[in-house]
């Protein structure tokens, strides 16, 4: 089992709370749980976050539910680092900014023909520490990254483990659809 969130740490209770929210099968329950755990200081331990990488944001698997019901991932973002526009492999979940300021732009897939898609921007927002976002397919296509001047951290919980995702890369007014394999850094 992964050590960052074991029962022996203060985050053992956090995993229990997340497990209950996932069992409730409602993204709003999960979002509320993450917000409550943030207020308790559950995400202050620097061991929850991977070392920063210069070439892209970093991902650290913190907990994988033994029954496959969810994973918890800590992420580190240097200033200016953004994920490509992407989906979440059909999984629902929530993410919370724990340090810094993040920027999110959300999209709607208006048309898709397999290898190309037309995206329509739905909105953009800034999220500071304590802000929670929900992941709810099919409205989960977004671009997320650090828009601040300092290192940012976030915790992401997915109802399942996303091993791949779809990225949407700008190409001639459309977006090239590309399946990407996801990995962890620490």
Residue frames relative to the residue before (quaternion, step in Angstrom):
aa qw qx qy qz dx dy dz
X 1.0000 0.0000 0.0000 0.0000 0.00 0.00 0.00
X 0.5349 -0.6300 0.4616 0.3224 3.54 -1.11 0.64
X 0.4483 -0.7740 0.3999 0.1999 3.54 -0.83 1.05
X 0.5721 0.6417 -0.3998 0.3179 3.63 1.00 -0.58
X 0.8060 0.2213 -0.1094 0.5380 3.61 1.03 -0.60
X 0.2570 0.7781 -0.5375 0.1991 3.57 0.80 0.92
X 0.6878 -0.4883 0.3439 0.4126 3.56 -1.26 0.36
X 0.6268 0.5610 -0.3427 0.4182 3.63 1.11 -0.59
X 0.6723 0.4574 -0.3020 0.4975 3.62 1.17 -0.32
X 0.6588 -0.4834 0.3732 0.4394 3.58 -1.22 0.20
X 0.6517 0.5325 -0.3241 0.4321 3.60 1.14 -0.48
X 0.4204 0.6870 -0.4818 0.3451 3.58 1.22 -0.01
X 0.6531 0.4947 -0.2995 0.4889 3.56 1.03 -0.80
X 0.6076 0.5511 -0.3503 0.4521 3.59 1.10 -0.67
X 0.6499 0.5040 -0.3172 0.4722 3.59 0.95 -0.86
X 0.6243 0.5289 -0.3397 0.4639 3.58 0.99 -0.77
X 0.6686 0.4952 -0.2955 0.4695 3.59 0.92 -0.89
X 0.6408 0.5071 -0.3227 0.4777 3.60 0.99 -0.82
X 0.6324 0.5386 -0.3320 0.4469 3.59 0.93 -0.87
X 0.6556 0.5011 -0.3073 0.4740 3.60 0.97 -0.84
X 0.6582 0.5029 -0.3127 0.4648 3.61 0.96 -0.82
X 0.6382 0.5044 -0.3234 0.4833 3.60 1.00 -0.79
X 0.6406 0.5256 -0.3207 0.4589 3.59 0.97 -0.83
X 0.6140 0.5497 -0.3318 0.4590 3.59 1.16 -0.68
X 0.2761 -0.8184 0.4633 0.1983 3.58 1.35 -0.38
X 0.5994 0.5176 -0.3822 0.4762 3.58 1.07 0.75
X 0.4589 -0.6974 0.4805 0.2685 3.55 -0.77 1.04
X 0.6135 0.5511 -0.3581 0.4378 3.61 1.06 -0.62
X 0.6206 0.5268 -0.3421 0.4693 3.62 1.06 -0.67
X 0.6562 0.5039 -0.3058 0.4711 3.56 0.96 -0.87
X 0.6451 0.5182 -0.3232 0.4592 3.61 0.91 -0.88
X 0.6648 0.5002 -0.2989 0.4675 3.58 0.93 -0.86
X 0.6305 0.5321 -0.3255 0.4619 3.57 1.04 -0.78
X 0.6628 0.4947 -0.3148 0.4658 3.60 0.89 -0.88
X 0.6437 0.5175 -0.3255 0.4603 3.60 0.95 -0.84
X 0.6657 0.5028 -0.3004 0.4623 3.58 0.94 -0.87
X 0.6602 0.4947 -0.3063 0.4749 3.58 0.98 -0.81
X 0.6025 0.5417 -0.3530 0.4680 3.60 1.08 -0.66
X 0.6653 0.5043 -0.3039 0.4590 3.61 0.88 -0.94
X 0.6649 0.4896 -0.2959 0.4803 3.62 1.12 -0.59
X 0.5098 -0.6622 0.4127 0.3623 3.61 1.25 -0.17
X 0.3399 0.7948 -0.4539 0.2162 3.57 1.25 0.28
X 0.7409 0.4034 -0.2239 0.4882 3.59 1.15 -0.47
X 0.4325 0.7338 -0.4334 0.2945 3.60 1.23 0.39
X 0.5533 0.6317 -0.3905 0.3774 3.62 1.18 -0.38
X 0.4260 -0.7316 0.4731 0.2439 3.60 -0.61 1.12
X 0.5754 0.5994 -0.3796 0.4068 3.64 1.17 -0.41
X 0.5703 0.6048 -0.3831 0.4027 3.60 1.23 -0.23
X 0.7428 0.4026 -0.1935 0.4987 3.55 1.20 -0.46
X 0.4690 -0.6787 0.4843 0.2912 3.58 -0.99 0.80
X 0.6095 -0.5027 0.4500 0.4164 3.53 -1.33 0.27
X 0.5381 -0.6251 0.4609 0.3275 3.54 -1.07 0.77
X 0.2029 -0.7424 0.6273 0.1189 3.54 -1.22 0.65
X 0.4842 -0.6890 0.4580 0.2847 3.58 -0.92 0.82
X 0.7199 0.4895 -0.2599 0.4179 3.59 0.97 -0.83
X 0.7941 -0.0717 0.0643 0.6002 3.62 1.18 -0.46
X 0.6499 -0.4809 0.3874 0.4430 3.55 -1.27 0.18
X 0.3547 -0.7465 0.5309 0.1872 3.59 -1.21 0.55
X 0.1920 -0.7784 0.5937 0.0692 3.58 -1.14 0.81
X 0.0555 -0.7887 0.6122 0.0045 3.55 -0.98 0.91
X 0.3360 -0.7242 0.5680 0.2001 3.56 -0.76 1.05
X 0.1844 -0.8152 0.5452 0.0647 3.56 -0.60 1.19
X 0.7995 -0.0635 0.0725 0.5929 3.55 1.03 -0.76
X 0.0848 -0.7435 0.6617 0.0461 3.53 -1.09 0.86
X 0.4149 -0.7139 0.5068 0.2475 3.55 -0.59 1.14
X 0.5159 -0.6746 0.4250 0.3132 3.62 -0.80 0.92
X 0.7074 0.4236 -0.2601 0.5025 3.60 1.15 -0.53
X 0.5400 -0.6586 0.3838 0.3568 3.60 1.26 0.12
X 0.4143 0.7474 -0.4465 0.2653 3.59 1.24 0.19
X 0.8131 -0.0759 0.0742 0.5723 3.62 1.08 -0.60
X 0.1697 -0.7231 0.6507 0.1580 3.50 -1.41 0.21
X 0.2251 -0.7223 0.6368 0.1486 3.52 -1.33 0.51
X 0.0622 -0.8092 0.5835 -0.0298 3.57 -0.77 1.11
X 0.2209 -0.7412 0.6192 0.1358 3.57 -0.98 0.91
X 0.0922 -0.8082 0.5809 0.0293 3.58 -0.96 0.84
X 0.1787 -0.7529 0.6276 0.0852 3.52 -1.22 0.74
X 0.0872 -0.8033 0.5887 -0.0223 3.53 -0.88 1.08
X 0.2915 -0.7218 0.5982 0.1901 3.58 -0.77 1.00
X 0.6564 -0.4912 0.3636 0.4424 3.62 -1.16 0.37
X 0.8178 0.2440 -0.2025 0.4802 3.56 -0.92 0.97
X 0.5608 0.5923 -0.4083 0.4098 3.63 1.18 -0.08
X 0.0008 -0.7846 0.6177 -0.0529 3.54 -0.90 1.07
X 0.4295 -0.6244 0.5764 0.3057 3.53 -1.22 0.54
X 0.5544 -0.5583 0.4840 0.3831 3.58 -1.20 0.46
X 0.6142 -0.4767 0.4344 0.4548 3.58 -1.23 0.23
X 0.1237 0.8139 -0.5479 0.1487 3.58 -0.75 1.05
X 0.3606 -0.6665 0.5930 0.2722 3.52 -1.39 0.17
X 0.4677 -0.6772 0.4974 0.2743 3.57 -1.30 -0.17
X 0.6031 -0.6299 0.3374 0.3545 3.56 1.03 0.91
X 0.6874 -0.5065 0.2781 0.4400 3.57 1.08 0.72
X 0.5618 0.6078 -0.3840 0.4093 3.59 1.26 0.10
X 0.3175 -0.7082 0.5890 0.2252 3.56 -1.15 0.61
X 0.1694 0.7873 -0.5816 0.1147 3.56 -1.24 0.34
X 0.3166 -0.7154 0.5780 0.2321 3.54 -1.25 -0.49
X 0.1535 -0.7584 0.6274 0.0873 3.52 -1.29 0.49
X 0.1162 -0.7844 0.6063 0.0604 3.54 -1.12 0.72
X 0.3691 -0.6812 0.5872 0.2346 3.55 -1.00 0.87
X 0.1528 -0.8252 0.5401 0.0623 3.58 -0.70 1.05
X 0.7753 0.0323 -0.0276 0.6302 3.59 1.23 -0.42
X 0.7950 0.3126 -0.2234 0.4695 3.59 -0.98 0.79
X 0.4716 -0.6398 0.5328 0.2905 3.51 -1.38 -0.34
X 0.1197 -0.7936 0.5957 0.0329 3.54 -0.82 1.04
X 0.2349 -0.7391 0.6134 0.1494 3.54 -1.30 0.44
X 0.0714 -0.7939 0.6037 0.0135 3.55 -0.96 0.91
X 0.0705 -0.7400 0.6672 0.0480 3.52 -1.08 0.86
X 0.1906 -0.7991 0.5639 0.0837 3.58 -0.75 1.05
X 0.1704 -0.7951 0.5805 0.0420 3.55 -1.15 0.74
X 0.2586 -0.7022 0.6396 0.1758 3.49 -1.38 0.44
X 0.3454 -0.7128 0.5661 0.2282 3.59 -0.91 0.87
X 0.2228 -0.8164 0.5248 0.0918 3.57 -0.27 1.32
X 0.7850 -0.0303 0.0534 0.6164 3.58 1.02 -0.85
X 0.0113 0.7794 -0.6265 0.0026 3.52 -1.17 0.58
X 0.0782 -0.7989 0.5949 0.0418 3.55 -0.98 0.83
X 0.7542 -0.3664 0.1980 0.5076 3.56 1.04 0.73
X 0.8414 0.0597 -0.0130 0.5370 3.57 0.33 -1.22
X 0.7436 0.2688 -0.1984 0.5792 3.60 1.30 0.03
X 0.0581 -0.7924 0.6069 0.0199 3.55 -1.16 0.67
X 0.2854 -0.7090 0.6131 0.2000 3.51 -1.22 0.58
X 0.1346 -0.8042 0.5778 0.0355 3.55 -0.67 1.15
X 0.1721 -0.7426 0.6378 0.1105 3.53 -1.17 0.70
X 0.4157 -0.7056 0.5144 0.2543 3.56 -0.79 1.03
X 0.2667 -0.7793 0.5531 0.1248 3.56 -0.86 1.03
X 0.7668 -0.2686 0.2041 0.5461 3.56 1.05 -0.66
X 0.1975 -0.7532 0.6148 0.1255 3.51 -1.35 0.23
X 0.0411 0.8001 -0.5962 0.0507 3.55 -1.11 0.71
X 0.3693 -0.6736 0.5887 0.2517 3.51 -1.35 0.36
X 0.1213 -0.7797 0.6120 0.0539 3.54 -1.11 0.73
X 0.1668 -0.7801 0.5968 0.0857 3.56 -0.76 1.05
X 0.7512 -0.3835 0.2700 0.4645 3.56 -1.31 0.12
X 0.7580 0.3191 -0.2830 0.4935 3.54 -0.86 1.07
X 0.5665 0.5943 -0.3835 0.4229 3.59 1.25 -0.25
X 0.1772 -0.7819 0.5941 0.0655 3.55 -0.96 0.97
X 0.1135 -0.7657 0.6298 0.0645 3.55 -1.06 0.83
X 0.3092 -0.7493 0.5540 0.1899 3.57 -1.09 0.65
X 0.2652 -0.7215 0.6243 0.1389 3.51 -1.26 0.65
X 0.1485 0.8064 -0.5449 0.1753 3.54 -0.38 1.26
X 0.2667 -0.7864 0.5349 0.1563 3.59 -0.09 1.25
X 0.5899 -0.1559 -0.7904 -0.0539 1.61 -2.10 1.34
X 0.5459 0.6295 -0.3936 0.3882 3.60 1.23 0.20
X 0.4620 0.7098 -0.4103 0.3382 3.57 1.06 0.74
X 0.4735 0.6576 -0.4607 0.3621 3.60 1.21 0.16
X 0.2193 0.7849 -0.5497 0.1835 3.55 -0.66 1.11
X 0.2932 -0.6599 0.6477 0.2428 3.49 -1.46 0.06
X 0.0392 -0.8136 0.5760 -0.0684 3.55 -0.72 1.14
X 0.2847 0.7777 -0.5304 0.1811 3.58 -0.89 0.81
X 0.6397 -0.5482 0.4126 0.3465 3.49 -1.42 0.15
X 0.1015 -0.8123 0.5741 0.0179 3.54 -0.47 1.22
X 0.5713 0.6228 -0.3644 0.3912 3.59 1.28 -0.01
X 0.5973 -0.5848 0.4331 0.3372 3.52 -1.38 -0.03
X 0.7333 0.3379 -0.2242 0.5458 3.60 1.25 -0.04
X 0.6873 -0.4541 0.3569 0.4404 3.56 -1.32 0.20
X 0.1502 -0.7729 0.6122 0.0729 3.56 -1.07 0.82
X 0.1547 -0.7632 0.6208 0.0909 3.54 -1.26 0.55
X 0.0134 -0.7794 0.6263 0.0092 3.53 -1.20 0.60
X 0.2639 -0.7138 0.6266 0.1679 3.52 -1.33 0.51
X 0.1008 -0.7933 0.6003 0.0115 3.58 -0.87 1.03
X 0.0830 -0.7720 0.6295 0.0281 3.55 -0.96 0.94
X 0.0769 -0.7951 0.6015 -0.0003 3.55 -0.81 1.08
X 0.4050 -0.6907 0.5446 0.2497 3.59 -1.03 0.81
X 0.7285 0.1601 -0.1780 0.6419 3.51 0.44 1.34
X 0.4309 -0.6820 0.5069 0.3038 3.59 -1.22 -0.07
X 0.2714 -0.7690 0.5549 0.1643 3.58 -0.53 1.13
X 0.1352 -0.8074 0.5725 0.0447 3.57 -0.44 1.22
X 0.7548 0.1241 -0.0979 0.6366 3.55 1.30 -0.41
X 0.0867 -0.7530 0.6465 0.0867 3.52 -1.34 0.25
X 0.4092 -0.6587 0.5563 0.2986 3.53 -1.29 0.16
X 0.1634 -0.7570 0.6268 0.0861 3.54 -0.90 1.01
X 0.2219 -0.7512 0.6112 0.1135 3.52 -1.17 0.70
X 0.0856 -0.8271 0.5553 -0.0130 3.57 -0.34 1.32
X 0.5026 -0.6799 0.4355 0.3091 3.62 -0.68 1.06
X 0.1532 0.7693 -0.6039 0.1416 3.57 -0.98 0.97
X 0.8563 -0.1669 0.0848 0.4813 3.59 -0.50 1.20
X 0.7539 -0.3861 0.2162 0.4857 3.59 0.83 0.93
X 0.6831 0.3582 -0.2572 0.5822 3.55 1.31 -0.19
X 0.3748 -0.6825 0.5528 0.2968 3.57 -1.25 -0.38
X 0.3884 -0.6928 0.5606 0.2342 3.52 -0.98 0.92
X 0.3159 -0.7526 0.5549 0.1611 3.57 -0.81 1.07
X 0.0549 0.8067 -0.5823 0.0847 3.56 -0.74 1.05
X 0.3292 -0.7119 0.5859 0.2039 3.57 -0.86 0.99
X 0.0658 -0.7922 0.6063 0.0203 3.58 -0.90 0.93
X 0.3836 -0.6939 0.5629 0.2333 3.51 -1.13 0.73
X 0.2940 -0.7654 0.5510 0.1553 3.57 -0.86 0.97
X 0.0482 -0.7916 0.6091 0.0069 3.55 -1.10 0.74
X 0.3934 -0.6893 0.5547 0.2498 3.52 -1.33 0.20
X 0.4175 -0.7373 0.4847 0.2171 3.55 -1.11 0.68
X 0.7918 0.1873 -0.1073 0.5714 3.62 0.97 -0.70
